[in-house]
Amino acid sequence: MTAIPPEVDIREVGPRDGLQIEKPIPTAAKLELIDALAATGVRRIEVTSFVSPRAVPALTDAEAVAAQLGRWPHVTFSALVAGLGGVKRALAAGLTRLEYVVSASDGHSRANVGRSSEESIALITPVAELIHQAGGTLEVIVAIAFDCPFDGPTPPERVADIARRAVLSGADAVSVADTIGTATPVRTTDVLARVRAAAPGVDLGLHLHDTRGQGLANAWAAYTSGIRQFDASVGGLGGCPFAPGASGNIATEELAYMFEDGGITTGIDIDIELDAARLAERLLGKSLTSRLLSAGGRPVPTGTACN
């Protein structure tokens, strides 16, 4: 029997996490970027968030974007919500795969959604009920899973407890988020192991930021510990507007490059992904942080040697 090659599932979060801290760009430009990303072979795209337009003005056109997603039937689209109002908006717009964020610390939770962490946990049940009644799925994202800019280090047992309670409250999947990019490989594997023990059998993903240059190392450590679902953003775009010091996500093209070079299938065409990153630079009018975008892939032999 031929062995099935190992693979990972990368969710592209550029249109949501990547754009949420940027100056608003036209809906047509977002759709152009989504089109470019859909061409890369990525299977899942987190396309927007249904949150307060005052809090995140860059994503005020969530409904307008959602109305156009039928152009790409081969891609599974999802959206982020922060409360029941957002769930209702998303479902009305036709998006039924939703992510609900719960901060592991009170400081970030109050800055992000205006309520305590426990209050956000209490909402998981009604959020799940609404989504499931519409035939959808709920993923709970545990934000600030390693450190909080307001409250300091996040106890790993707190993250595990939220994951356990999320599943008991109806979550179909859980994701652990290094929102401000402070995790290291040892801490990453420790937190993930605790979450697995607290919520066995549930789909578990990882959302990483590269603020301190540890993102790819953390992703590899997570892969070797059994994680197969990762978030990444085109060009390394992204950051949390309510977490001081947070910067971009791990770059989709860099994550795919690392895995593909190791024989681990992502389904993503890296050259097309780099084209999408260049488009993002043009649409935003700025250079992105991806090192692969700057350096390119593996060098093509020229037949000449350097002196």
Salt bridges, closest charged atoms under 4 A:
GLU7 OE1 - ARG43 NH2 3.73
ASP9 OD1 - ARG43 NE 3.92
ASP9 OD2 - ARG44 NE 2.97
ASP17 OD2 - ARG16 NH2 3.73
ASP17 OD2 - HIS207 NE2 2.95
ASP17 OD2 - HIS209 NE2 3.68
GLU22 OE2 - LYS286 NZ 2.75
GLU46 OE1 - ARG16 NE 2.86
ASP61 OD1 - LYS30 NZ 2.62
GLU63 OE2 - ARG89 NE 2.81
GLU99 OE2 - ARG11 NH1 3.11
GLU118 OE2 - ARG158 NH1 2.96
GLU118 OE1 - ARG165 NH2 2.73
GLU139 OE1 - ARG11 NH1 2.92
ASP147 OD2 - ARG187 NH1 2.85
GLU157 OE1 - ARG194 NH1 3.93
ASP161 OD1 - ARG164 NH2 2.67
ASP161 OD2 - ARG165 NH1 3.29
ASP172 OD2 - HIS132 NE2 2.80
ASP190 OD1 - ARG194 NE 3.14
ASP210 OD2 - ARG291 NH2 2.77
ASP231 OD1 - ARG11 NE 2.81
ASP231 OD2 - HIS207 ND1 2.86
GLU254 OE1 - ARG291 NH2 3.38
ASP261 OD1 - ARG298 NH1 2.98
ASP275 OD1 - ARG278 NH1 2.84
